[in-house]
Amino acid sequence: MKRVLTRRQYLAGTAAGLALAALPRLAFGEPAPAKPRERIKIGQLGVGHNHGAVKMEALRKLKDDFEVVGVVEPDPKWRKKREKEKAYKDLPWMTEEELFAVKGLKAVAVETDVPDLTAAALRCVKSGFHVHVDKPGDESLKAFSALLDEAGRRKLAVQMAYMFRGNPAMQFCFKAVREGLLGRVYSIDAEMSRYQSLEYLQWLSQFRGGNFYIFSCHLIDLIVTMLGEPQRVTPFMRQTYPERKAVDSGVAVLEYPGTLVTVRSAALEVEGEKRRHLVISGDKGTIEIRPLEEPATVLKLTLKEERKPYKKGTQTVDFPKMGGRYDDQLIEFARVVRGEIPNPYSLEHERLVQKCVLLASGVALDG
């Protein structure tokens, strides 16, 4: 049996007791506001992040919500490498000072190379702008906390670019765990691996958590959203090729009362994207998502007993096709900036996620 949910049905609720209102969630499909929406003036700071170009494509596509004013990249190496990408065609290239001086600028998408993300975002916040910041946060929890604290003082939004937050299948998981569809959850197993080039492995060597730090942060964000702060985090980081000086694979165990979570990531798995997965097991049922995104998000739900509209046994639940990987999240960001909704993910949530990411990556906390 395959159960397909329309967007309207998904919003209305999928099973007894599964209340969407309890979740941090972009309410897609809501009626448009009576008055015309304010288009948020936004610029992009940096092009060094691997997601920077696709983020810009999404911002330019969402014309009802954003007005892109330009892009900044002070590093000639990064600009030469990426300025001819389609995402940046016909956009003005600016200095940081010129971007910050744009009249009516409300927000900045921070897409620098990973080591520079937090410092760049802090400059934006200190200049009075809301920020969408690519991930992960920072290897220094103290530095990342300084960003969050400054944003809190100025009442500015910090949205971390954890793309799975906008995925309807992940929202289903949040509801299932919080509202007891699966009973008592005793196990979560998650993996996000791929095969990386030697060049990328060399780039990873600058991070103490290597590949695990860069990729498993997405999974840890989901786990913290579902279960909160773990009692204990135990990392197991490995260098398959020590001469490359990069942590290329790892496993972390997150312990909760009654629940054991394992998170894996490797940079050596051939076609690993096909086997990225999330499995949530409880004493009344199990959810399995495999693969996490491509070619489409497919969720298998197995229940011990019928829970209308779901039957006893195994069934597949399909979800509305997403407009793009980042669309829902960026629309949510626009709504937060306009003051239509509070930020569904608090600054304290972002702080906790980063703390857990560092602990799981074997990085000692500095504050």
C-alpha positions in Angstrom: 0.0 0.0 0.0 1.3 3.4 -0.9 -0.2 6.4 0.8 0.3 9.8 -1.0 -0.3 12.9 1.0 -1.3 16.2 -0.7 0.1 19.4 0.8 -3.4 20.2 2.1 -3.7 16.7 3.8 -0.2 17.0 5.2 -1.0 20.3 6.8 -4.4 19.1 8.1 -2.7 16.3 10.0 -1.9 12.7 9.0 -2.9 10.7 12.1 -4.7 11.1 15.3 -2.6 13.0 17.8 0.0 14.2 15.3 -0.3 17.9 15.7 1.7 20.0 13.2 1.4 23.1 15.4 3.8 21.6 18.0 6.7 21.5 15.5 9.3 24.0 14.4 8.1 24.3 10.8 7.6 26.5 7.9 3.8 26.5 7.3 3.9 26.0 3.6 0.6 26.2 1.8 -0.8 28.9 4.1 -3.0 31.6 2.5 -1.0 34.6 1.3 -1.2 37.7 3.5 -3.9 40.2 2.6 -1.4 42.9 1.8 1.5 42.5 -0.7 4.5 40.9 0.9 7.6 42.9 1.4 10.4 41.7 -0.8 13.5 41.3 1.4 16.6 43.0 0.1 19.4 40.5 0.5 23.0 40.1 -0.6 25.4 37.2 -0.6 28.6 37.4 1.3 31.2 34.9 -0.1 31.1 32.3 -2.8 33.5 29.8 -1.2 30.9 27.5 0.3 30.0 24.6 -2.0 26.3 25.4 -1.5 26.7 29.1 -2.3 25.7 29.0 -6.0 22.6 26.8 -5.5 21.6 29.1 -2.6 21.9 32.1 -4.9 19.8 30.3 -7.5 17.1 29.7 -5.0 17.1 33.3 -3.8 16.8 34.6 -7.3 14.0 32.2 -8.1 12.0 33.3 -5.1 11.2 36.7 -6.6 8.1 37.3 -4.5 10.1 37.1 -1.3 13.6 38.4 -2.1 15.3 41.1 -4.1 19.0 40.1 -4.6 21.1 43.2 -4.6 24.6 41.8 -5.2 27.4 39.4 -4.2 30.7 39.9 -2.3 33.9 37.9 -2.7 37.1 39.6 -1.6 39.3 36.5 -2.2 40.4 36.6 -5.9 40.9 32.9 -5.9 37.3 32.1 -5.0 35.9 34.8 -7.3 37.9 33.6 -10.3 36.8 30.0 -9.6 33.1 30.7 -9.3 32.1 34.2 -10.8 31.1 32.7 -14.1 28.6 30.3 -12.7 25.1 30.7 -13.9 23.8 31.6 -10.4 25.8 34.9 -10.4 25.1 36.0 -14.0 24.3 39.7 -14.3 24.6 40.3 -10.6 26.7 43.3 -9.4 29.9 42.3 -7.6 30.5 44.5 -4.6 32.8 45.1 -1.7 31.5 44.2 1.8 31.3 47.9 2.6 29.3 48.6 -0.6 26.8 45.7 0.2 26.3 46.9 3.8 25.6 50.4 2.5 22.8 49.3 0.2 19.7 51.3 1.2 17.0 49.0 2.6 19.2 46.0 2.9 17.6 43.6 5.5 19.5 40.3 5.3 22.7 38.6 4.1 23.2 35.0 3.0 26.7 34.1 4.3 28.3 31.6 1.9 32.0 32.0 2.6 34.4 29.1 2.8 33.5 27.1 6.0 36.3 28.5 8.3 35.2 32.1 7.7 31.4 31.6 8.1 31.1 32.7 11.7 33.3 35.7 11.5 31.5 36.9 8.4 28.1 36.4 9.9 29.2 38.3 13.0 30.2 41.3 10.9 26.7 41.2 9.3 24.9 41.0 12.6 27.0 43.8 14.1 26.0 45.9 11.0 22.3 45.2 11.8 21.4 42.5 9.3 19.6 39.2 9.7 21.7 36.3 8.5 21.2 33.0 6.7 24.4 31.1 7.5 25.7 28.0 5.7 26.8 25.1 7.8 28.4 24.0 10.0 28.7 26.7 12.6 32.3 26.9 13.9 34.9 24.7 15.4 35.0 27.2 18.2 31.8 27.1 20.3 32.9 30.3 22.0 33.1 32.1 18.6 29.8 30.7 17.5 28.1 31.6 20.7 29.4 35.2 20.3 27.5 35.4 17.0 24.3 34.0 18.6 24.6 36.3 21.6 25.1 39.4 19.4 22.1 38.4 17.3 20.0 38.0 20.4 21.0 41.4 21.8 20.0 43.0 18.5 16.9 40.9 18.0 18.1 39.6 14.6 17.5 36.2 13.1 20.2 33.6 12.6 19.1 30.8 10.3 21.5 27.9 9.9 21.3 26.2 6.5 20.4 22.7 7.5 18.5 21.8 4.4 16.6 18.8 5.8 14.6 21.1 8.1 12.4 22.0 5.1 11.9 18.4 4.0 8.3 17.2 4.6 9.4 13.6 5.4 11.7 14.9 8.2 8.7 16.9 9.5 6.7 13.7 9.6 9.5 12.1 11.7 9.5 15.0 14.1 5.7 14.6 14.6 6.0 10.8 14.9 8.5 11.0 17.6 7.0 13.8 19.6 3.4 12.5 19.4 4.1 8.9 20.0 3.2 7.3 16.7 6.2 4.9 17.0 5.7 4.4 20.8 8.9 4.6 22.9 11.8 5.3 20.5 14.7 3.1 21.5 17.0 3.5 18.5 17.9 6.0 15.7 20.5 5.1 13.1 21.6 7.7 10.5 24.2 7.9 7.8 25.3 10.5 5.3 28.3 9.4 3.2 29.7 9.8 -0.3 32.9 9.3 -2.2 35.2 12.4 -2.0 38.1 13.4 -4.3 41.7 13.6 -3.0 41.4 17.4 -3.4 38.4 17.5 -1.2 40.0 15.2 1.4 42.9 17.6 1.5 40.5 20.5 2.1 38.8 18.4 4.9 42.1 18.0 6.7 41.9 21.5 8.1 39.0 20.4 10.3 39.6 18.3 13.4 36.4 16.3 12.7 37.1 16.2 9.0 34.3 14.7 6.8 32.2 13.8 9.8 32.1 17.4 10.9 31.0 18.7 7.5 28.3 16.1 6.7 27.0 14.6 10.0 26.0 18.1 11.2 22.8 17.7 9.1 21.9 14.5 10.9 22.7 15.7 14.4 20.4 18.7 13.8 17.6 16.3 13.1 18.3 14.2 16.1 18.6 17.2 18.5 15.3 18.5 17.1 13.6 15.2 17.9 15.2 14.3 21.2 16.9 17.4 22.6 20.3 17.3 24.4 21.9 13.9 24.8 23.3 12.7 28.1 26.5 11.6 26.6 28.2 11.9 23.2 31.0 9.4 22.2 33.0 10.0 19.0 35.0 7.4 17.0 36.9 9.3 14.3 39.2 7.5 11.8 41.9 8.3 9.2 41.8 5.5 6.7 44.9 7.0 5.0 46.9 8.7 7.8 49.3 10.3 5.2 46.3 12.4 3.9 45.9 13.8 7.4 42.1 13.9 7.1 39.4 12.3 9.3 37.7 10.6 6.4 35.2 8.4 8.3 33.6 8.4 11.7 30.8 7.2 14.0 29.3 8.9 16.9 27.0 7.5 19.6 24.6 9.8 21.3 23.0 8.4 24.4 19.5 9.5 25.7 17.4 7.9 28.5 16.1 4.7 26.8 17.4 5.7 23.4 20.7 4.9 21.6 21.6 7.0 18.5 24.3 6.2 16.0 25.5 8.6 13.4 27.9 7.7 10.6 29.7 9.5 7.8 32.4 8.4 5.4 34.2 10.1 2.5 35.1 6.8 0.9 31.8 5.2 0.1 31.3 4.6 -3.6 27.9 6.1 -4.6 27.2 6.6 -0.9 24.5 9.2 -1.6 22.2 6.3 -2.6 22.5 4.7 0.9 22.1 7.9 3.0 19.4 7.0 5.5 17.5 7.7 8.7 15.9 4.8 10.6 13.9 5.6 13.7 12.7 2.5 15.7 10.2 2.4 18.5 8.3 -0.3 20.3 5.2 0.4 18.2 6.7 1.1 14.9 9.6 2.1 12.7 10.3 4.8 10.1 12.9 4.2 7.4 14.0 6.9 4.9 16.5 5.7 2.3 17.8 7.6 0.5 17.4 10.9 2.3 16.8 13.0 -0.8 17.6 11.5 -4.2 15.9 10.6 -6.5 13.0 11.3 -4.2 12.3 11.2 -0.5 10.5 8.0 0.3 9.4 7.1 3.8 8.5 3.5 4.8 6.3 3.3 7.9 5.9 0.0 9.8 3.3 -0.1 12.6 2.6 -2.8 15.2 -1.1 -1.8 15.2 -3.4 0.2 12.9 -3.2 4.0 13.4 -5.6 5.6 11.0 -5.0 6.5 8.2 -2.1 4.0 8.5 -2.6 0.3 8.6 -0.8 -2.4 10.6 2.4 -3.5 8.9 4.5 -1.7 6.3 3.4 1.0 3.9 5.1 3.7 1.9 4.2 7.4 2.5 5.0 9.9 -0.2 5.2 13.6 0.2 4.6 16.7 -1.9 7.4 17.4 -4.2 9.6 20.2 -3.0 10.1 23.2 -5.2 13.8 23.1 -4.4 16.2 21.9 -1.6 16.3 25.3 0.0 13.0 27.0 -1.1 10.9 26.3 1.9 13.6 27.2 4.3 14.4 30.5 2.6 10.7 31.4 2.4 10.6 30.8 6.1 13.6 33.1 6.5 11.7 35.8 4.7 8.7 35.4 6.9 10.9 35.7 10.0 12.6 38.8 8.7 9.2 40.4 7.9 8.0 39.6 11.4 5.2 37.4 10.3 6.4 34.4 12.4 8.9 33.9 15.2 12.0 32.0 14.2 11.0 28.3 14.6 14.6 27.4 15.5 15.8 29.4 18.5 19.3 30.7 19.0 19.6 28.2 21.9 18.6 25.4 19.6 21.4 26.5 17.2 23.9 26.6 20.1 22.9 23.2 21.3 23.2 21.7 17.8 26.7 23.1 17.3 27.7 21.9 20.7 26.6 18.3 19.8 28.2 18.5 16.4 31.5 19.4 17.9 31.3 16.7 20.6 30.3 14.1 18.0 33.2 15.1 15.8 35.7 14.7 18.6 36.3 18.4 18.9 36.9 19.7 22.5 34.6 22.6 23.5 36.3 25.9 24.2 33.3 27.6 25.9 
